[in-house]
Every structure is written in C-alpha cells, then in structure tokens.
C-alpha cells in the first residue's frame, strides 16, 4: 500500500523534536509514520501481533505529540501510553532512564581510560 502521509523530503533520517539526529533509522518519528499492517508482518512471530503493531504506532504518535518525541522516563507517564501496562511500564521506567544511560556511558569511558572511585 502507498503511504500518502510520507513527506517527499523524507530521506530516512530521524529527528526528535529538538532536531537531534536519531541513528539507526528506528526512532519514534519513524515508528509513528509506520503502517501498522507492515509492522504486524515484521513482528508476526509474537502473540497478538496485529494489536501490538497498532498499539506501537499509536504510542509512538502519543510520544511525538505529548512528549516531544522523547520516550518518557517516569512509570506514570509510560503507563499513560496506549498499550503500556503495569509490567511494561515498570520495565521501561527501569531501562529508559537517561541518567542510567549517562552513567553507563561514563563507566565505559572509565573502563577504557581512568579508574572510577
């Protein structure tokens, strides 16, 4: 099927609302524009793939409009997104902390260079 919502100037690069580039091609803006049927085919090996595909696209659009393209960190905000319940909200809140990512990157630098005390 043809995607009439795709911009002619879309070159595949992803940008969040701050204009920062997302590498790898899979970011909120890309998922928000995805056709749920195409996404369902990609995730067809998991249970309830049609419903999950629709929820993923809806949640990406909610992240775009309500959170400026940045996946929220708080469990409360995560659980406000379509398709995110208690278990997934708790898990995402744990793994999606920007502070945790920042500290993880710091430790990687310290392993290769200076020792952290």
N, C-alpha and C positions, 0 to 999 in steps of 0.2 A: 504494500500500500504506500501511497505517496504521502509525504509529510508536508502539508501546506503551511505549517507554522514555522518551518525551518527558515532562518534568515539566509539570504543569498550571500552575505558577507561572512557567514559562519565557516571558519576554516578548521574547526575541530578543537581549537584551543578552549580551555575552560578558564573562566574568571569568576571570582566571587564578587560580592557587591562592592568591595574596596578596590576592585580592578586587579587584585593579585592573581597571578597565573597559578592554575592547578595543574600539576604534571600528571602524566599517565592517561589523560583522556577520560577518566571516570571521576566526575565530581558532581556536586549537587546540581549544577546547571545542566549538565549532560543528562543526568537521570530524570530531571524534571521535564525534559523535552522528549523523553523516550516514549515509544509506542508500547503500552502495556502488553500487547499481544506478542511483540518481538521479544520483550523482556521475559515473558512467560516461557517462550521457547528456549531461552538461554538457561532458565532455572527449572526446567521441566522435570529434573530428577528429584526435586524436593516435593514434599507433600503440600497440597493446596497451592500449587504454583500460580494458577490464574489469579486467585485472590491476593496472594502475596505480591505478585507483579503490580497489580492495580494499587495496592497499599504503598508499595515502594515509590511509585511515581507520584502518588498523592502526597506522601510525606515529603518528598523532595521539593514539590511545589510549595508546601507549607513552610519548609525551611527557607526557601527563597523569599517568600513574602513576609513571614513573621520574624525571621532571624537573620535576614540579610545574607543568606547563603552559607552561613556558618552553622554547622551542626551544634545544637545547644549542649552544654555540659551538665546542667542540673537534671537530676532524675525527674523532677516535676515537669520541667519543660519538655524533656524527651517523651514522657508519657502522654503529653498533650498532642503528640503527633499521631496521625492515622496509622493504625497497625502496630503501635508500640504499647505493650502491656507492662505489667509489673516486672516480670523476669527480664525481658529485653531492655526495659528502661534502666533497671539496676545494673545490668551488664554494660550497657553503653555508657552510663554515667561513670562507671569504673574505668573503662578503657579509653574514653574520649576526653579525658581531662587534658586541656592544653598544658597545664602545669606539669602533669606526668610526662607528656611528650617532651617538654622543655628539659625537665630533669633527666630523662632518658638520654637525650642528645648530649647533655653536659657530661654524663657518665661515660658515653662512648668516646668523647674527646679526651677525658681524663685517663681512660684505659690506654689510649694510644700515646699519650704525652705525659702530662703531670699527674701526680698522685693526689687523689682527693682525701682530705682529712675530715 
